[in-house]
Amino acid sequence: MKNEMEMNFDIYFADFARQDEYDKIPFVAFEVAYSEKEKALRGSLASLQILGASVSVIVLAGLSKEYREYVEDLIRKFALNRVIIWEDVKVSEWHSRIVSGTVK
């Protein structure tokens, strides 16, 4: 049986997939890239642009960290909304701050 969060996600996903008008939009969207290269990273940026969140974050981890400059160039050339690049280390730092209660 699905919990309430999963059921809500299904509703929003269904609405997005049908491209209906809906009253809630994503505020922040994350895309995690671990072993992706140029083509997949372009796809990640395109996915974030289609979603249309107020802020999008591409998290580079593993082998994808080598492509940071490439992703920065893509964002400068093609991003229509705010896209931030984080590395997995930054995510770990934020997690530690949240867990310890030092986020301000």
Buried (B, 14 or more C-beta within 10 A) or exposed (E): EEEEEEEEEEEEEEBBEEEEEEEEEBEEBBBBBEEBEEEEBBEBBEEBBEBEBEBBBBBBBEEBBEBBEBBEEBBEEEEEEEBEBBBBEBBEEEEEEEEEEEEE
